[in-house]
Amino acid sequence: MGTRAVIRFATWKLAPDAEPDAEPVSFAMECAVCGERSQATQEFADAQSWTFRHAGAHPEHHTYREVVTRPWRAWMP
C-alpha cells in the first residue's frame, strides 16, 4: 500500500473560463430518438437549424437534447 500525504487543506474556486485563451463555448443538438447529433458550433442558431432539418427528414423524431461545452477554470485564491 502506498503512502498518502496531505500538504495542506485549501479552498478551490471554480468558474467559467473567461481567460483570453479559453476555448469557446460550443453548442450542439442531439436527437433523443436516434442519437444523431449536429456538429458543435459557437452559434446556437446553427445547431437549432440542424434540429429543424433533422425533424423535417424524420417527422417522428420530436425530442432533442442541447449539448453545451463550456470551459471551466479551477484555482486556489
N, C-alpha and C positions, 0 to 999 in steps of 0.2 A: 504494500500500500504506500502511496506517495505522501509527501509532506505538503501541508497546505498552510500558508501564512496569510494573515490579514495585515496589510501595511497600515491602513487607516480606513475608517468609515468616512464616506464623503457623500454629499448630496449632488446628484446629477440633475441637469436641466435638459429638457427635450423640447424642440420647437421646429416648425417647418424651416428648411434651409433657405435663407434669403441671401446667402453669400453670392457675390457676382459670378463665381464659377460653379454654382449649384446646377444640377440637372434641371431641365424644365419640367413642369407639371405636365402630364400627358393623360389623355382620355381615350378610352375605347368602349365599345358596346359589345355585349356578348348575348347571343340568343340562348335563352334558358331551355329552349326545346331541343335544339340540335347541337349546341355548344360552339357553333361557328362564331368567330369574333372579328370585329373590324381591326384595321391597323391602328396602332397607337398614334395619336396626333396631339399637337398642342392646342388645336381648335376643337372645342366640343361640337360645334356645328358640323364638322366633317364626320365625326363619329355618329352624330344624330342622323345625318344623311344616309349613312350606311344602313342604319336601322330601318329607315323608310324603304330603301331599295330591297333589303332582305325581306321585310314584311310583304312588300309587293310581289316578290318572287315566291314567297311561301305564306299565303294568306292564313294558314292555320297556325302560324307562329306569332303569338301575341305577347309573350313575356320575354323581357330583356333585362340585363344587368349592366350597370355602369361600372367600369373598371378604371379607377383613378390611380395613377402612380405619382406620388408626391414625395419629393426628397425631404428627409428629416435630418437634423443635426443634434448630437448629444455632446454635452461639455460639462465640466466641473467649474462652477463660478469661483 
